[in-house]
Amino acid sequence: MQYRILGRTGLKVSEIGFGCGNNAVLMVRATHEKQLEAVRRALELGINYFDTAFAYGLGKSEENLGNILKELGASPVVSTKIRLEPEAAANFESATMRAVEEGLKRLQRRYVDLIQLHNRVTVERGPGKRFSLTPGDVLGPGGVLEGFKELRSQGQVGYFGFSGLGDPKALHEVIDSGEFHSVQAYYNLLNPSGGQPVPQGFSALDYGRLVDRAAAKGMGIAVIRVLAAGALTATPEAGGGSSPEPLSPGSDYALDLERAAKVKFLIGGGMESLTQAAIRFALMKPEVSTVLVGFSNTAHIDEAVVCSGAGGLSEEAMARLRRLWDTDFGTLNP
Ligand SMILES: NC(=O)c1ccc[n+]([C@@H]2O[C@H](COP(=O)([O-])OP(=O)(O)OC[C@H]3O[C@@H](n4cnc5c(N)ncnc54)[C@H](OP(=O)(O)O)[C@@H]3O)[C@@H](O)[C@H]2O)c1
């Protein structure tokens, strides 16, 4: 396993991170034995970054991870996330503090290395189930950031991050504030716009080089959805994510399966699988600190870990990919 530095936090994190999310339900629903086996295997292989959230099984993932790390006596870098509900709008700062304190209890810790806002950040506040916050809600007086800062002054959190999902304009505003230490960036072979140029009319959401923008502010970058929720694997029929709505606009699973069929040329010549090509592509970008993979079993961990240090895609493969992106996978005139 190779390690990178998570932006200006200075934390040394493994190139492959353990995603304890909802999609690969391992840390939410698998048996204790299976979870223990997976976490033990990951630690043995050098994974030292675990990403969880309240939203993953309404606290189950945090509880399970907390229990297992305690049982193993392990202390890797742990990042978790809070999801605020519409009622939090009465006072985002205090709602943030309460949510983090509850998360710490579930994790059985007094301190967490990285705390992140899970809600999307949008130009307008989003309603109901998909409650999203504006940059003002995050950065302004009585906002989320002030809650995070207060928690840091009390020694309960180390660094602050947010999910790079929502409106790119609003996300860029939060990045440009320079107040956050890390972002979880949507970046994969099927929507590389977080870190590669894409043309006008590209059918997946254009994140406007969010990865580069965040890195320029000294932020650490954790890649999410590197396997497009399973579309970029040898067994795509098993994947598809836990939500009927796509995580990122224009990237629903059926469309991603069509796009994934067009990048299968990456397999061969030393590249054993699409999964490995997808992870090695993300790791090619030096601005990326870690690639979070949603593991469903220990074989998935083994397959991801071999990508660290294995090198990137060839120049020829990258040129073919650029042609695909420039034509939106063959649907736009170049
Ligand atoms: N901040 C946010 O809002 C946010 C959003 C999404 C993700 N994340 C983070 O990123 C992590 C990863 O994201 P993700 O799970 O959504 O997407 P992902 O890593 O793109 O996809 C994970 C899925 O790919 C399949 N898979 C993994 N390794 C495989 C292998 N070697 N061979 C075949 N299939 C394989 C599994 O499908 P099966 O389960 O069907 O086997 C798994 O559920 C999450 O756990 C979370 O920590 C954060």
The ligand as a Tripos MOL2 file, in Angstrom:
@<TRIPOS>MOLECULE
LIG
   48    52     1     0     0
SMALL
NO_CHARGES

@<TRIPOS>ATOM
      1 N1        -20.2900   11.8270    0.5700 N.am      1 LIG1
      2 C1        -21.1970   11.1410   -0.0600 C.2       1 LIG1
      3 O1        -22.3260   11.5940   -0.2390 O.2       1 LIG1
      4 C2        -20.8370    9.7800   -0.6010 C.ar      1 LIG1
      5 C3        -21.6040    9.2310   -1.6340 C.ar      1 LIG1
      6 C4        -21.2500    7.9770   -2.1320 C.ar      1 LIG1
      7 C5        -20.1640    7.3130   -1.6110 C.ar      1 LIG1
      8 N2        -19.4450    7.8460   -0.5900 N.ar      1 LIG1
      9 C6        -18.2870    7.1110    0.0020 C.3       1 LIG1
     10 O2        -17.6140    6.3930   -0.9970 O.3       1 LIG1
     11 C7        -17.6650    4.9840   -0.7190 C.3       1 LIG1
     12 C8        -17.7300    4.1810   -2.0100 C.3       1 LIG1
     13 O3        -18.8630    4.5500   -2.7510 O.3       1 LIG1
     14 P1        -19.9870    3.5970   -3.3130 P.3       1 LIG1
     15 O4        -20.0080    2.3290   -2.5340 O.co2     1 LIG1
     16 O5        -21.2020    4.3920   -3.3670 O.co2     1 LIG1
     17 O6        -19.5720    3.3340   -4.7920 O.3       1 LIG1
     18 P2        -18.4610    2.4550   -5.5600 P.3       1 LIG1
     19 O7        -17.2360    2.2760   -4.7530 O.co2     1 LIG1
     20 O8        -18.3920    3.1070   -6.8930 O.co2     1 LIG1
     21 O9        -19.2070    1.0510   -5.7920 O.3       1 LIG1
     22 C9        -19.2450    0.0740   -4.8260 C.3       1 LIG1
     23 C10       -19.9120   -1.1890   -5.3940 C.3       1 LIG1
     24 O10       -19.0810   -1.7850   -6.3630 O.3       1 LIG1
     25 C11       -19.0950   -3.1920   -6.1990 C.3       1 LIG1
     26 N3        -17.7020   -3.6600   -6.0620 N.ar      1 LIG1
     27 C12       -16.7290   -3.1630   -5.2690 C.ar      1 LIG1
     28 N4        -15.5570   -3.8160   -5.4870 N.ar      1 LIG1
     29 C13       -15.8200   -4.7450   -6.4330 C.ar      1 LIG1
     30 C14       -15.0440   -5.7250   -7.0810 C.ar      1 LIG1
     31 N5        -13.7360   -5.8630   -6.8280 N.pl3     1 LIG1
     32 N6        -15.6430   -6.5140   -8.0040 N.ar      1 LIG1
     33 C15       -16.9400   -6.3710   -8.3030 C.ar      1 LIG1
     34 N7        -17.7440   -5.4590   -7.7210 N.ar      1 LIG1
     35 C16       -17.1790   -4.6460   -6.7910 C.ar      1 LIG1
     36 C17       -19.9420   -3.5380   -5.0120 C.3       1 LIG1
     37 O11       -21.1940   -3.9610   -5.5080 O.3       1 LIG1
     38 P3        -22.0250   -5.1440   -4.8000 P.3       1 LIG1
     39 O12       -22.3100   -4.6260   -3.4110 O.co2     1 LIG1
     40 O13       -23.2350   -5.2420   -5.6360 O.co2     1 LIG1
     41 O14       -21.1560   -6.3340   -4.7930 O.co2     1 LIG1
     42 C18       -20.1080   -2.2190   -4.3030 C.3       1 LIG1
     43 O15       -21.3760   -2.0660   -3.7260 O.3       1 LIG1
     44 C19       -18.8740    4.8320    0.2130 C.3       1 LIG1
     45 O16       -18.8210    3.6620    0.9860 O.3       1 LIG1
     46 C20       -18.7400    6.0740    1.0440 C.3       1 LIG1
     47 O17       -17.7420    5.9140    2.0160 O.3       1 LIG1
     48 C21       -19.7570    9.0760   -0.0890 C.ar      1 LIG1
@<TRIPOS>BOND
     1     1     2 1
     2     2     3 2
     3     2     4 1
     4     4     5 ar
     5     4    48 ar
     6     5     6 ar
     7     6     7 ar
     8     7     8 ar
     9     8     9 1
    10     8    48 ar
    11     9    10 1
    12     9    46 1
    13    10    11 1
    14    11    12 1
    15    11    44 1
    16    12    13 1
    17    13    14 1
    18    14    15 2
    19    14    16 1
    20    14    17 1
    21    17    18 1
    22    18    19 2
    23    18    20 1
    24    18    21 1
    25    21    22 1
    26    22    23 1
    27    23    24 1
    28    23    42 1
    29    24    25 1
    30    25    26 1
    31    25    36 1
    32    26    27 ar
    33    26    35 ar
    34    27    28 ar
    35    28    29 ar
    36    29    30 ar
    37    29    35 ar
    38    30    31 1
    39    30    32 ar
    40    32    33 ar
    41    33    34 ar
    42    34    35 ar
    43    36    37 1
    44    36    42 1
    45    37    38 1
    46    38    39 2
    47    38    40 1
    48    38    41 1
    49    42    43 1
    50    44    45 1
    51    44    46 1
    52    46    47 1
@<TRIPOS>SUBSTRUCTURE
     1 LIG1         1 GROUP 0 **** ****
